[in-house]
Amino acid sequence: MSIPMEKMRQKREFCIMETGYAVEKITDGLLELMGEKPFEEITVSDIVRRAEVGRASFYRHFDSKEAVVRHHLCHRQ
């Protein structure tokens, strides 16, 4: 089953609305790393390694590590 692109990725203000396994893994990976070291020291390489996704997947969904934080803040419940 294929999900239409307009459903997968919609920008609303500063949040990237995304429903996907990779997004969840990336977000969780960054949150774990933030518990271990300062945000400024965390790199995209650290995040993709922890999330076990490729750099291309990261940049398909987010343009920076700050965008991951914005996504998390917009979607936490």
ABEGO torsion letter per residue (X at the ends): XBBBAAAABBBBEABBBBBBAAAAAAAAAAAAAAAABBAAABBAAAAAAAAGBBAAAAAAABABAAAAAAAAAAABX
